[in-house]
Amino acid sequence: TTTPSVTTGFTVTAGSSASFTVDVTIDSAAAGGASDVSTITLTPTSGGVGVKTVDVITLVQDEPDSWQRFSFMPITVDSPASAVVGDDIWMFSGYTYDALSVTRIIQNTIQVLHTDSRSWNHSDTALGGTLTPLDWGGGSANACAIGTLVYVTGGLTGDTDAPVSAATRIYDTATDSWSAGADMPEPRQTHAQVCSATTVYVIGGYGDYDETTGFAYPQDNLWAYNPTADSWDTTLTPQTGPRARHTA
């Protein structure tokens, strides 16, 4: 429990500052991931600034080398693309399921977990999200980040004419905005992807569906995307064999 050591008699003069402490007591049985909020209310004695509130959040951390439960994702999805930017974990698209029709639905949502505050934001405005979604569904896509920019490539679009995408979409986490990069040389899904400080690498994955057999086949490619030149290099040495549903 959190208890500010101040009462209604505590006064701060306009233009000045004053210090106070918040005493925290953590029960020995408190579970990792638990939190408690105290609200400090600041009420003006005169003037029109209005009442202000400050929330003090106490989080409980387990012992090192143990698992903790963060808050659940706002939108439960399967096979999203993900990338880490600073202390934030970003997730793009993925699948949800209609239990009645046993139908897999490709989503265009994005979600972000702020690990420092254990809070989420997302792109579903009906659930209170404020972020900009993808302009397409891209389940089984992949992503990685260079600085504040996340590069989301490939994935299933749900379009029967071109079910696997070759698109490169760039999300700026600082401005919540999307832009397009050069398409990959060929469509890919369930590929591995990793970023260096300057380059996006795409490794293997399933290609587009074969019109004759109806199947998609694993590939052995190693491609490199240069964001500055907005171009893909296909001359790198491929893998020793085709591979899909792997990671890097």
Protein Blocks (a to p, Z undefined) as FASTA:
>chain_A
ZZdfbdfkbccdehiacdddddddddfkbcehiacddddddddfbdjebpaddddddddd
ddehiacdddddfbdcehiacddehjbccdeeiidddfklopacddfbdcdddfklopac
dfbfknopabdcdfbdcehiacddehjbccdeejiehiaklmbccbdcdddfklopaddd
dddfbdcehiacdddfkbccdeejiddddfklopacddfbdcdddfklopacfkbccdfb
dcehiaZZ
